[in-house]
Amino acid sequence: MTKRTTATSRSPVGAGLAPALGKVAALAKSLSRATSRLTQGTSTAQEALRSAEEVKTLLVDLTAATPDIDTLLADFTQRANTAFNALDADLRDALNAHGWHCDGQWPILYVQRAVCLQIDERARSAIVGSARIPFASVERIIEALQPLVEALVPHNFVAGDFMSELALAYDDAKGESRLVPIFDLYREFVVRAQKPRFWRDATGAKYVGVSADQFRARLTTALEQGVVASADRRQLRLLPPLDPKEGLFMYQPAEHRFGFVGRVEFLPAA
């Protein structure tokens, strides 16, 4: 099978324009030195005159290079348009090459069923998780995704242990109602994740973070493995929110789709 060449590969300057850009860079460097001599105020009148004449000559030379820059601008405009138009297909290819799930519909995708990826087609930017990528490209998006995806589910993750911790967090969050809002459960889960030494000195270095994406990914992983019971055999039950704004959008393996989870209950063992 022939590997498809993506339009988002890096775009070096053409050989014909490289010398012109080198000349522009040299002129700009000389211009910087000349203007610096003028602004320092340490030159004699004759020295300042010579520097001013040099600035004028350099500006004329830079102006003469404008057609080459216009050619370069047109070339990269075409390359950028081609790359962005192919971003959807090329990005999916790259995600597949990394072995990452890609769900959703353009311009909002979910990677590994946890990390939200949004493309702003007007600004040609992207938001990966909570990080903004000012110039959306396959390379920059994959770079931003890599550490997030690697941190979603620990290598030593045990679904049964996670579900038991979730049940204990549920006990901590439960009030008079048996139904616990998902974000109340998440809060208590994060609290329980802290080590005893954290509560002796609550500093950032001792804090064990669990992002919403990590919580979502680990819950999804447990559900995909068919683990829905805690160590004391209580059964997890997920319900939709009364208001979508109060729900956690996540993949639900039993229904093979994404949906909002708003309330949680652990049913007593039969």
Residue frames as qw, qx, qy, qz and C-alpha x, y, z in Angstrom:
[[0.000, 0.888, 0.459, 0.000, 0.00, 0.00, 0.00],
 [0.419, 0.435, -0.021, 0.797, 1.40, 3.39, -0.98],
 [0.304, -0.536, -0.469, 0.633, 1.65, 5.85, 1.87],
 [0.183, 0.868, 0.376, 0.268, -0.30, 9.01, 1.21],
 [0.428, 0.117, -0.145, 0.884, 1.77, 12.19, 1.17],
 [0.144, -0.779, -0.532, 0.299, 0.22, 14.75, 3.46],
 [0.269, 0.780, 0.164, 0.541, -0.17, 18.38, 2.58],
 [0.436, -0.891, 0.019, -0.126, 0.96, 19.36, 6.06],
 [0.848, -0.071, -0.049, 0.524, 4.59, 18.33, 5.72],
 [0.311, -0.729, 0.018, 0.610, 7.09, 21.05, 6.51],
 [0.562, 0.767, 0.254, 0.177, 7.61, 23.56, 3.69],
 [0.545, -0.414, 0.149, 0.714, 11.18, 24.77, 3.17],
 [0.242, 0.802, -0.091, -0.538, 11.93, 27.80, 1.04],
 [0.855, 0.489, 0.145, 0.095, 12.49, 27.00, -2.62],
 [0.731, -0.160, 0.174, 0.640, 16.08, 26.94, -3.81],
 [0.349, 0.582, 0.294, 0.673, 15.44, 29.92, -6.09],
 [0.242, -0.863, -0.125, -0.425, 14.38, 32.18, -3.23],
 [0.795, -0.472, -0.183, 0.335, 16.85, 31.05, -0.58],
 [0.546, 0.095, -0.008, 0.832, 19.62, 33.40, -1.78],
 [0.081, -0.627, -0.220, -0.743, 17.20, 36.34, -1.88],
 [0.645, -0.710, -0.232, -0.161, 16.13, 35.68, 1.71],
 [0.771, -0.242, -0.128, 0.575, 19.75, 35.39, 2.75],
 [0.314, 0.358, 0.082, 0.876, 20.38, 38.80, 1.25],
 [0.368, -0.714, -0.244, -0.543, 17.37, 40.26, 3.05],
 [0.778, -0.559, -0.232, 0.166, 18.59, 38.83, 6.34],
 [0.643, -0.030, -0.049, 0.764, 22.05, 40.35, 5.82],
 [0.061, 0.529, 0.173, 0.828, 20.57, 43.74, 4.92],
 [0.556, -0.715, -0.283, -0.315, 18.32, 43.66, 7.98],
 [0.783, -0.399, -0.191, 0.438, 21.29, 42.86, 10.21],
 [0.446, 0.169, 0.046, 0.878, 23.29, 45.76, 8.73],
 [0.192, -0.648, -0.273, -0.685, 20.28, 48.06, 9.10],
 [0.688, -0.659, -0.305, 0.008, 19.95, 47.11, 12.76],
 [0.685, -0.233, -0.107, 0.682, 23.61, 47.94, 13.41],
 [0.241, 0.357, 0.171, 0.886, 23.37, 51.29, 11.58],
 [0.374, -0.702, -0.291, -0.532, 20.22, 52.43, 13.37],
 [0.748, -0.537, -0.294, 0.256, 21.72, 51.32, 16.69],
 [0.544, -0.001, -0.057, 0.837, 24.72, 53.59, 16.14],
 [0.039, -0.510, -0.224, -0.829, 22.36, 56.52, 15.49],
 [0.575, -0.665, -0.321, -0.352, 20.18, 55.93, 18.54],
 [0.746, -0.294, -0.358, 0.478, 23.10, 55.46, 20.96],
 [0.064, -0.988, -0.083, -0.112, 23.96, 59.16, 20.66],
 [0.653, -0.590, 0.253, 0.402, 27.71, 58.59, 20.98],
 [0.673, 0.351, 0.360, 0.543, 28.65, 59.32, 17.34],
 [0.155, -0.399, 0.092, 0.899, 30.16, 62.55, 16.10],
 [0.500, 0.606, 0.129, -0.605, 28.17, 64.52, 13.54],
 [0.342, 0.527, -0.655, -0.421, 30.28, 63.11, 10.70],
 [0.042, -0.084, 0.994, -0.054, 29.88, 59.55, 11.98],
 [0.411, 0.413, 0.637, -0.504, 26.14, 60.03, 12.41],
 [0.478, 0.598, -0.205, -0.610, 25.88, 61.38, 8.83],
 [0.231, 0.355, -0.866, -0.265, 27.65, 58.31, 7.50],
 [0.178, 0.135, 0.938, -0.265, 25.32, 56.02, 9.48],
 [0.466, 0.527, 0.350, -0.618, 22.24, 57.88, 8.24],
 [0.432, 0.539, -0.498, -0.525, 23.42, 57.54, 4.64],
 [0.076, 0.174, -0.980, -0.051, 23.96, 53.82, 5.23],
 [0.354, 0.321, 0.742, -0.471, 20.43, 53.46, 6.62],
 [0.518, 0.580, 0.000, -0.628, 18.98, 55.12, 3.52],
 [0.332, 0.452, -0.749, -0.353, 20.99, 52.88, 1.17],
 [0.074, -0.022, 0.984, -0.161, 19.98, 49.77, 3.07],
 [0.457, 0.425, 0.525, -0.578, 16.31, 50.74, 2.93],
 [0.509, 0.567, -0.326, -0.560, 16.55, 51.19, -0.84],
 [0.218, 0.316, -0.912, -0.143, 18.17, 47.78, -1.15],
 [0.249, 0.158, 0.877, -0.379, 15.48, 46.20, 1.01],
 [0.537, 0.513, 0.195, -0.640, 12.76, 47.78, -1.11],
 [0.413, 0.494, -0.626, -0.440, 14.39, 46.29, -4.21],
 [0.034, 0.118, -0.990, 0.066, 13.94, 42.85, -2.65],
 [0.533, 0.151, 0.396, -0.732, 10.15, 43.27, -2.39],
 [0.722, 0.282, -0.381, -0.504, 9.31, 41.30, -5.58],
 [0.425, 0.203, -0.875, 0.112, 11.16, 38.27, -4.24],
 [0.155, 0.032, 0.742, -0.651, 9.27, 38.54, -0.96],
 [0.635, 0.223, 0.043, -0.739, 5.98, 38.85, -2.86],
 [0.652, 0.255, -0.664, -0.264, 6.83, 35.64, -4.73],
 [0.213, 0.106, -0.885, 0.401, 7.65, 33.94, -1.45],
 [0.378, 0.094, 0.476, -0.789, 4.39, 35.18, 0.09],
 [0.716, 0.230, -0.243, -0.613, 2.33, 33.86, -2.82],
 [0.534, 0.228, -0.814, -0.018, 4.11, 30.50, -2.63],
 [0.094, 0.000, -0.844, 0.528, 3.51, 30.03, 1.08],
 [0.518, 0.121, 0.208, -0.821, -0.07, 31.30, 0.80],
 [0.736, 0.193, -0.481, -0.435, -0.77, 28.51, -1.66],
 [0.443, 0.143, -0.854, 0.230, 1.00, 25.92, 0.51],
 [0.148, -0.004, 0.649, -0.746, -0.85, 27.06, 3.64],
 [0.652, 0.137, -0.013, -0.746, -4.23, 26.93, 1.89],
 [0.698, 0.189, -0.653, -0.225, -3.53, 23.45, 0.53],
 [0.280, 0.116, -0.846, 0.439, -2.37, 22.18, 3.90],
 [0.318, 0.039, 0.510, -0.799, -5.36, 23.58, 5.81],
 [0.708, 0.158, -0.225, -0.650, -7.85, 22.25, 3.26],
 [0.728, 0.135, -0.670, -0.052, -6.35, 18.78, 3.76],
 [0.117, -0.450, 0.656, -0.595, -6.06, 19.10, 7.55],
 [0.802, -0.151, 0.238, -0.527, -9.09, 16.95, 8.38],
 [0.956, 0.217, -0.187, -0.066, -7.93, 13.94, 6.34],
 [0.514, 0.519, -0.544, 0.412, -4.24, 14.36, 7.16],
 [0.302, -0.485, 0.541, -0.617, -4.91, 14.74, 10.88],
 [0.907, -0.106, 0.162, -0.373, -7.04, 11.60, 10.98],
 [0.847, 0.369, -0.355, 0.142, -4.24, 9.74, 9.18],
 [0.218, 0.549, -0.588, 0.552, -1.72, 10.97, 11.76],
 [0.590, -0.369, 0.425, -0.579, -3.95, 10.01, 14.69],
 [0.975, 0.086, -0.034, -0.202, -4.46, 6.58, 13.18],
 [0.655, 0.494, -0.484, 0.304, -0.69, 6.20, 12.70],
 [0.068, -0.480, 0.624, -0.613, -0.23, 6.84, 16.44],
 [0.351, -0.205, -0.912, 0.054, -2.89, 4.25, 17.24],
 [0.103, 0.179, 0.478, -0.854, -5.21, 6.84, 18.79],
 [0.175, 0.610, 0.773, 0.016, -8.99, 6.69, 18.56],
 [0.015, 0.072, -0.120, -0.990, -10.55, 9.63, 16.76],
 [0.064, 0.590, 0.804, -0.038, -14.26, 10.30, 17.31],
 [0.054, 0.694, 0.238, -0.678, -16.53, 13.19, 16.52],
 [0.534, 0.673, 0.422, 0.291, -17.24, 15.28, 13.48],
 [0.426, 0.086, 0.073, 0.898, -15.09, 18.05, 12.06],
 [0.374, 0.659, -0.438, 0.484, -14.31, 20.60, 13.42],
 [0.501, -0.571, 0.473, -0.446, -14.73, 19.03, 16.91],
 [0.769, 0.170, -0.616, -0.015, -12.94, 15.74, 17.49],
 [0.680, -0.622, 0.314, -0.227, -12.21, 13.61, 20.53],
 [0.516, 0.518, -0.675, 0.097, -8.83, 11.87, 20.70],
 [0.308, 0.074, -0.890, 0.329, -8.56, 8.66, 22.70],
 [0.406, -0.594, -0.647, -0.254, -12.16, 9.32, 23.68],
 [0.498, -0.621, -0.384, 0.469, -11.02, 11.95, 26.15],
 [0.292, -0.401, 0.082, 0.865, -9.09, 14.93, 24.75],
 [0.402, 0.804, 0.408, -0.158, -11.23, 17.46, 22.95],
 [0.399, -0.147, 0.399, 0.813, -9.73, 18.91, 19.78],
 [0.314, 0.816, 0.421, -0.242, -11.48, 21.93, 18.26],
 [0.463, 0.112, 0.377, 0.794, -10.53, 23.57, 14.98],
 [0.153, 0.768, 0.227, -0.578, -11.37, 27.24, 14.41],
 [0.643, 0.402, 0.495, 0.424, -11.69, 27.32, 10.64],
 [0.176, 0.964, 0.136, 0.148, -11.91, 31.09, 10.44],
 [0.256, -0.892, 0.372, 0.031, -8.76, 31.75, 12.50],
 [0.796, 0.387, -0.458, 0.078, -7.10, 28.52, 11.32],
 [0.093, -0.521, 0.698, -0.482, -6.20, 27.80, 14.92],
 [0.703, -0.190, -0.674, -0.123, -6.91, 24.87, 17.22],
 [0.462, -0.575, 0.435, -0.517, -7.64, 24.16, 20.86],
 [0.678, 0.093, -0.728, 0.054, -6.15, 20.91, 22.14],
 [0.475, -0.404, -0.647, 0.439, -7.55, 20.19, 25.57],
 [0.156, -0.908, -0.281, 0.270, -7.20, 23.65, 27.09],
 [0.418, -0.452, 0.322, 0.719, -4.16, 24.75, 25.06],
 [0.519, 0.796, 0.128, -0.283, -4.56, 27.04, 22.07],
 [0.633, -0.046, 0.490, 0.598, -2.51, 26.30, 18.96],
 [0.169, 0.682, 0.009, -0.711, -2.36, 29.60, 17.00],
 [0.427, 0.482, -0.551, -0.531, -1.52, 27.90, 13.68],
 [0.856, -0.020, 0.434, -0.281, -3.39, 24.63, 13.21],
 [0.507, 0.526, -0.645, -0.223, -1.25, 21.99, 11.52],
 [0.931, -0.099, -0.346, -0.060, -0.84, 18.25, 11.86],
 [0.595, 0.256, -0.511, 0.565, 2.64, 18.68, 13.34],
 [0.089, -0.375, 0.385, -0.839, 1.66, 21.22, 16.00],
 [0.759, -0.295, -0.042, -0.578, -1.53, 19.39, 16.98],
 [0.904, -0.020, -0.416, 0.096, 0.25, 16.05, 17.38],
 [0.385, 0.325, -0.501, 0.703, 2.98, 17.76, 19.44],
 [0.357, -0.361, 0.279, -0.815, 0.31, 19.16, 21.78],
 [0.869, -0.176, -0.187, -0.423, -1.60, 15.89, 21.97],
 [0.672, 0.258, -0.661, 0.211, 1.38, 13.62, 22.72],
 [0.125, 0.197, -0.715, 0.659, 1.89, 14.46, 26.42],
 [0.572, -0.107, 0.208, -0.786, -1.85, 14.72, 27.08],
 [0.868, 0.076, -0.357, -0.337, -2.62, 11.32, 25.58],
 [0.566, 0.244, -0.718, 0.323, 0.32, 9.65, 27.34],
 [0.032, -0.161, 0.633, -0.757, -0.94, 10.92, 30.70],
 [0.619, -0.220, -0.244, -0.714, -4.59, 9.88, 30.26],
 [0.936, -0.273, -0.068, -0.212, -4.39, 6.34, 31.64],
 [0.297, -0.702, 0.647, -0.018, -1.41, 5.12, 33.72],
 [0.493, 0.347, -0.777, -0.180, 0.46, 2.06, 32.47],
 [0.138, 0.014, -0.927, 0.348, -0.36, 0.30, 35.76],
 [0.509, -0.097, 0.046, -0.854, -4.06, 1.19, 35.60],
 [0.059, -0.157, -0.983, 0.074, -6.35, -1.43, 37.15],
 [0.326, -0.383, -0.414, -0.758, -10.01, -0.87, 36.34],
 [0.611, -0.503, -0.612, 0.003, -11.22, -2.63, 39.48],
 [0.456, -0.310, -0.347, 0.759, -9.09, -0.43, 41.75],
 [0.011, -0.138, -0.173, -0.975, -10.31, 2.67, 39.94],
 [0.461, -0.461, -0.539, -0.534, -13.95, 1.66, 40.35],
 [0.599, -0.485, -0.558, 0.307, -13.45, 0.98, 44.06],
 [0.298, -0.179, -0.162, 0.923, -11.86, 4.42, 44.54],
 [0.197, -0.280, -0.378, -0.860, -14.77, 5.91, 42.61],
 [0.549, -0.528, -0.622, -0.182, -17.22, 4.22, 44.95],
 [0.511, -0.422, -0.419, 0.621, -15.40, 5.64, 47.99],
 [0.099, 0.000, 0.092, 0.991, -15.45, 9.09, 46.42],
 [0.374, -0.431, -0.568, -0.594, -19.17, 8.60, 45.84],
 [0.557, -0.537, -0.593, 0.223, -19.62, 7.84, 49.56],
 [0.359, -0.281, -0.204, 0.866, -17.78, 11.05, 50.43],
 [0.064, -0.069, -0.284, -0.954, -19.89, 13.13, 48.02],
 [0.320, -0.453, -0.764, -0.328, -23.25, 11.56, 48.76],
 [0.210, -0.190, 0.357, -0.890, -25.66, 13.62, 50.80],
 [0.569, 0.142, 0.567, -0.579, -29.33, 12.91, 51.37],
 [0.778, 0.475, -0.086, -0.402, -29.80, 11.95, 47.73],
 [0.840, -0.124, 0.483, 0.214, -28.41, 8.72, 46.34],
 [0.652, 0.633, 0.219, 0.355, -27.70, 10.51, 43.05],
 [0.459, -0.633, 0.102, 0.615, -24.42, 12.43, 43.07],
 [0.443, 0.875, -0.070, -0.183, -23.64, 15.10, 40.45],
 [0.902, 0.280, -0.053, 0.325, -20.73, 13.92, 38.30],
 [0.343, 0.679, -0.279, 0.586, -18.56, 16.94, 39.08],
 [0.568, -0.663, 0.307, -0.379, -19.13, 16.51, 42.82],
 [0.982, -0.098, 0.136, 0.081, -17.92, 12.95, 42.38],
 [0.686, 0.546, -0.133, 0.462, -14.93, 14.17, 40.38],
 [0.104, -0.804, 0.309, -0.497, -14.04, 16.67, 43.11],
 [0.764, -0.507, 0.337, -0.215, -14.05, 14.01, 45.81],
 [0.958, 0.192, 0.040, 0.212, -12.09, 11.64, 43.57],
 [0.440, 0.688, -0.253, 0.518, -9.36, 14.28, 43.20],
 [0.416, -0.724, 0.345, -0.429, -9.35, 14.88, 46.96],
 [0.931, -0.258, 0.249, -0.070, -8.91, 11.17, 47.60],
 [0.827, 0.468, -0.110, 0.291, -6.04, 11.06, 45.09],
 [0.046, 0.838, -0.381, 0.388, -3.87, 13.24, 47.37],
 [0.680, 0.046, -0.635, 0.364, -1.22, 11.61, 49.51],
 [0.545, -0.713, -0.391, 0.203, -1.27, 12.10, 53.30],
 [0.518, -0.260, -0.023, 0.815, 1.82, 14.35, 53.11],
 [0.106, 0.486, 0.381, 0.779, -0.15, 16.79, 50.92],
 [0.412, -0.775, -0.383, -0.287, -2.47, 17.61, 53.82],
 [0.647, -0.547, -0.153, 0.509, 0.54, 18.42, 56.02],
 [0.190, -0.526, 0.238, 0.794, 1.89, 20.92, 53.50],
 [0.575, 0.619, 0.533, -0.047, -0.57, 21.67, 50.68],
 [0.028, -0.677, 0.373, 0.634, 1.91, 22.91, 48.09],
 [0.697, 0.548, -0.201, -0.417, 1.91, 22.40, 44.34],
 [0.229, 0.511, -0.827, -0.048, 4.87, 20.05, 44.44],
 [0.212, -0.048, 0.927, -0.305, 2.89, 17.57, 46.51],
 [0.624, 0.328, 0.224, -0.673, -0.40, 17.93, 44.64],
 [0.329, 0.045, 0.895, 0.298, -1.52, 14.92, 42.59],
 [0.396, 0.339, -0.102, -0.847, -3.48, 16.29, 39.66],
 [0.360, 0.282, 0.878, 0.139, -6.26, 14.42, 37.89],
 [0.168, 0.168, -0.259, -0.936, -7.52, 16.42, 34.95],
 [0.687, 0.282, 0.298, -0.600, -11.10, 16.14, 33.71],
 [0.659, 0.479, -0.488, -0.314, -9.74, 14.45, 30.58],
 [0.187, 0.316, -0.908, 0.199, -7.85, 11.90, 32.68],
 [0.435, 0.064, 0.680, -0.587, -10.93, 11.22, 34.80],
 [0.726, 0.409, -0.012, -0.552, -13.04, 10.82, 31.67],
 [0.531, 0.475, -0.683, -0.160, -10.47, 8.52, 30.02],
 [0.013, 0.228, -0.918, 0.324, -10.09, 6.28, 33.07],
 [0.573, 0.189, 0.528, -0.598, -13.82, 5.97, 33.59],
 [0.718, 0.474, -0.235, -0.452, -14.26, 5.14, 29.90],
 [0.342, 0.434, -0.833, 0.005, -11.46, 2.57, 30.04],
 [0.269, -0.068, 0.849, -0.451, -13.06, 0.84, 33.02],
 [0.679, 0.348, 0.292, -0.577, -16.43, 0.74, 31.26],
 [0.615, 0.525, -0.492, -0.324, -14.84, -0.60, 28.06],
 [0.200, 0.311, -0.915, 0.160, -13.29, -3.40, 30.12],
 [0.614, -0.357, -0.615, -0.341, -16.71, -4.22, 31.50],
 [0.399, -0.169, -0.652, 0.622, -15.78, -3.22, 35.06],
 [0.264, -0.568, -0.228, -0.745, -18.83, -1.57, 36.63],
 [0.743, -0.592, -0.294, -0.102, -18.64, -2.87, 40.19],
 [0.108, -0.784, 0.490, -0.366, -16.58, -1.83, 43.21],
 [0.239, 0.285, -0.895, 0.246, -14.75, -4.21, 45.52],
 [0.304, 0.090, 0.743, -0.590, -17.87, -4.48, 47.70],
 [0.194, 0.292, 0.885, 0.307, -19.86, -5.41, 44.56],
 [0.237, 0.697, 0.347, -0.581, -21.84, -2.20, 44.32],
 [0.536, 0.418, 0.573, 0.458, -22.86, -1.48, 40.74],
 [0.109, -0.317, 0.095, 0.937, -22.14, 1.83, 39.02],
 [0.304, 0.690, 0.651, 0.088, -25.09, 3.56, 37.39],
 [0.207, -0.166, 0.170, 0.949, -24.69, 6.60, 35.13],
 [0.228, 0.737, 0.627, -0.106, -27.55, 8.95, 34.36],
 [0.343, 0.544, 0.249, 0.724, -27.90, 11.97, 32.08],
 [0.162, -0.165, -0.353, 0.906, -27.88, 15.49, 33.55],
 [0.176, 0.749, 0.577, -0.275, -30.96, 17.62, 33.99],
 [0.245, 0.937, -0.087, -0.232, -28.99, 20.38, 32.25],
 [0.873, 0.369, -0.064, 0.311, -26.25, 19.51, 29.68],
 [0.151, 0.815, -0.334, 0.449, -24.10, 22.28, 31.16],
 [0.567, -0.588, 0.478, -0.324, -23.88, 20.20, 34.34],
 [0.983, 0.053, 0.173, -0.042, -22.79, 17.06, 32.50],
 [0.328, -0.567, 0.656, 0.375, -19.49, 15.46, 31.56],
 [0.756, 0.520, -0.183, -0.353, -19.37, 14.63, 27.86],
 [0.307, -0.477, 0.821, 0.065, -17.84, 11.20, 27.52],
 [0.508, 0.188, -0.738, -0.403, -17.85, 8.02, 25.46],
 [0.689, -0.168, 0.498, -0.499, -20.31, 5.42, 26.67],
 [0.014, 0.292, -0.915, -0.276, -19.20, 1.97, 25.47],
 [0.359, 0.281, 0.858, -0.238, -22.54, 0.27, 26.14],
 [0.458, 0.742, 0.358, -0.333, -24.21, 2.61, 23.64],
 [0.649, 0.153, 0.402, 0.628, -21.21, 3.06, 21.33],
 [0.172, 0.782, 0.259, 0.540, -21.60, 6.81, 21.37],
 [0.240, 0.094, -0.375, 0.890, -20.72, 9.98, 23.22],
 [0.349, -0.708, -0.489, -0.372, -23.22, 11.48, 25.61],
 [0.114, -0.607, 0.352, -0.704, -23.54, 13.59, 28.74],
 [0.601, -0.326, -0.693, 0.228, -23.26, 12.00, 32.17],
 [0.147, -0.668, 0.067, -0.726, -24.68, 14.22, 34.87],
 [0.635, -0.508, 0.337, -0.475, -25.49, 12.03, 37.85],
 [0.459, 0.299, -0.832, 0.086, -23.95, 8.91, 39.35],
 [0.750, -0.407, 0.229, -0.469, -25.21, 6.23, 41.67],
 [0.215, 0.301, -0.926, 0.072, -23.70, 3.09, 43.13],
 [0.787, -0.246, -0.221, -0.520, -26.45, 0.50, 43.59],
 [0.538, -0.467, 0.651, -0.262, -26.10, -1.89, 46.56],
 [0.138, 0.231, -0.939, -0.216, -25.07, -5.44, 45.76],
 [0.725, -0.158, -0.333, -0.582, -28.06, -7.70, 45.12]]
